[in-house]
């Protein structure tokens, strides 16, 4: 994992490993997206990084929701469901995204596959 994404993944996995078990709410919920199968600008690592993060968080007691190579409609629905579940259960929520993103006028955007 010699790239920047790999270095950040390693940093966060280390941070999570040294944190005590987290249980501020009734449950801990992690939503993880890994998009790499873009028509233009395919990425090799995001799906692997997302799976690694899901495994690490699961081992720390998080209920994980993993989505890979999702389109715009699926991303919007899944993010909305995740948000609703956190609010309903008063959970700790962690969101992790690996894939293309852009910034315009100071706002960040996640890029879906279609």
Secondary structure, DSSP 8 states (H G I E B T S, - for coil): --SHHHHHHHHHHHHHHHS----SSS-EEEEEEE----SSS--SSHHHHHHHHHHHHHHTT-EEEEEES--HHHHHHHHHHHHHHHHHHT-EEEEEEES-EEEETTEEEE----
